[in-house]
Amino acid sequence: MAKNKSPKRGRPPKELAGDVQTRILDAAQQLFLEKGFRSASIDDISALAPASKPTIYAHFPGKEALFVAVVARTINGLTDFEGFTPAGRTTQEKLTNLGIEIVERFVEDTLDLTRATIAEARRFPELSRNVHDAARDRAAGAVSQLLNETTQKVARSPKGPFSAKRSVATAQMFMDLILLPMLMRSLMGEELKDLRKELPTFLHERVNFFLAACEADWKP
């Protein structure tokens, strides 16, 4: 009686066939969150994916590139605002609802990855900078577009905060203003369900401050 042959290490059975890069990123994300960046090995990722080590290195030059790709994929999903239109009649209301959406998405879906990045920041400072820069740039680009759409009726000037040259920097400031305090509180252990109760009031105050600062900026 012939023995059943087990599949070769790293080669997925037919039912697992598909996008190998997605399998690699899924496995890497799971292991980075479970073990941390330092403890998760390419061998572990290869076994979990499953995908051979040469296949992994054909897609990603190393573990740091894999970690950056995992974070970038998460951020890309979070900043996919296609079809999303902030509710509200006034600019303040629209920006408040946009802010609530941003905070809820980021706190809920990036908290574990943020913790994993912070845990390795001292040992791998370049990794942390790459992850931070990639996340900030991608998010700011998406939020910049939404801010421009949401503030269409706001007075503008060629050198103002919503001008072509400054819109991304303005979006970064908006995100720092609304997201960082809530993200820090989440990292310290506060539950999202508790933060959600404060979000409308918190965002209303921050948006009013943001718009007042923008108005002061564009006035001659």
N, C-alpha and C positions, 0 to 999 in steps of 0.2 A: 504493500500500500504506500503510495507516494506521500511524502510529507509536504505539508503546506509550507511554501517558501515565504519567509517574511520579506517585506520590501527593503531595498537597500537604504541605509542611513542617508537621510537628506533627500530622498526621492519620494515625492508625495504619491499616494495611490490615486487611482483614476478619479475617485469621488472628491479628492482634494485638489484636483487640477484647477488652475485658474490663474489669476494674476499673482505671479510669484512675488513681485515687489510688495503687494498688499499683505501677503502672508508673512513676509519678512518683517514688515513694519508692525503688524499686529502682534507678532511674537516678541519683537523687541520692546514694544510699549508695555506689554504684560510683564515682562521680566524686569524692565527698568523700574516699574512701579513696585513690583514685589521684592526685588533684591537691591535696587539702587544701581546707579550707573557703574560703579566700580566693581560690584560683585557679579553683575550679569556678564556672561562671556559669550563670545561668538559661537562657541560650541553649544551653549545652552540655547541660543537663538536658532542655530542650525537644526537642533533636535526638535524644538517646538514648532518651527515654521510649517512643515519640515522643508528644508532646502540645504543643499550642500554648501560648505564654506566657500568654494570657488564661485558658486552662484551668488552668494551674499556679497563677496568682494567685487564681483562684476557689476553690482548695482551700487554698492557703497564702499568707499575706500577704507573705512574703518569704523570703530564703534562710536567715535565722536560724531562722524557724519551721520550715522544711524540715529543717534539721539537728536541731533538737529532736525533730521527729516521727520522724526516722530512728532516733535513739537510743531514744526511747520505744517504738517498735515492737520494737526489739531486746530491750529490757528486758522488755517484755510477754511476749515469747516465752520468755525465760530464766526468768521468774517464774511460768510456767504449770506449777504443780505438781499439777494435777488428776490424781488417780489415783496420785500418788506417795506411798508410805508408807516412811519410813526403816526399814531392817532393823535388828534387834537386840532383845535381851530386856530390857536395862536402859535407863534414860534416857540414861546416858552413851553407850552403844553407838548408840542411835538418833540422838542429837545429833551424834555423830562421823560417822555415815554421811550425815546431812543436811548437815553441813559440807563433806564431800568432794564431794557433789553440787553444792552452791552454788559452791565454788571452781572445780571443773572447768568448770561451765557458763560462769561469768563470765570466767575467764581465757581459755578457748578461744574464746569468741564475742564478747567486747567489747574485746579487746586493741587491735585496729587502730583502732576508734572512740575508745578512750581516748587513744591516741597522737595521733589527729587533733584531739581536743579540747584536749589539752595544748599542741599546736603553735600553737593559736590563742588560748591563754588570755591572753597579754599584750596582744594586739591587740584581742581581743573578750572582756573579762572577764565582761560580763553574759551572753554566750552560754555560757561555761563554767559560770557559777553556775546558769543555768537547766537546763543539761544535767545537772549534778551533782545538783541538787535533785530533778529529775524522776526520775532513775534511783534515787536513794537512797530517795525516798518510795515509789515503786512496789515496789521490792525489799523494803523493810522491812515494808510491808503484807502481802506474800505470806509472808515468813519469819515474821512475827508469828503468823500463823494456824497455820503448821506448828509453831512453837515451843509454842504453846498446846496443840496436839494431842499433841505428843511428850512434854510435861512434865505430862500430866494427873495423874500420880500424885505429883507433887512438892507438898509442902505450900505452901499459898497464903495470902495475907492480902489484905484489901481495898486496902491501900496498898503491897503488895509489887511486885516487878519484873514479875510476870505478871498484875497487875491490869489491868482494862480501860483505865485511864488511862495506864498505863506500858508496856503490852505492845509497842507499836510502838517506843518509845525503847529498850526492852530488846533488841528485834530488831536495831535499828541498832547497838547496842553489840556484839552477837554477831557481826554481819557485819564490823564494823571489826576485831574481834579475830581472826577467822579468814581474812578475805579480803584485807585491805590488804597484809599482809606478802607474800603469794604474788603478788598483782597487781604490787606494786613490783618483786619479783624478776623477774617476767615482762617488765616494761617495761625492765628492765636487760639483757635478752637471754637469760635462762635458759629452756630448753625445757620445755614442759608435761610431756613424757614423763619428764624428770628430776625435776620437782617432784612428779609423781604418786607416785614411790617414797617420798617423805617424808611424804605427806599423812596416812596412818593415824596415825603417831606424833605428827606436828605437831597434828592435830585432837584426838587423845586428850588431849594436854597442855592445849590451849586450852579444851577442853570442861570438863575437871576444874577449871580455874581459873575459868571462867565460872560453873559451878554452885556452887562454893565462895563466889564473890562474891555470887551471888543468895541463897544460904542465909544469909550474914552480913547481907544487906540486910533479909530478912524476919523475922529473929529480933528479939524485943523488947529 
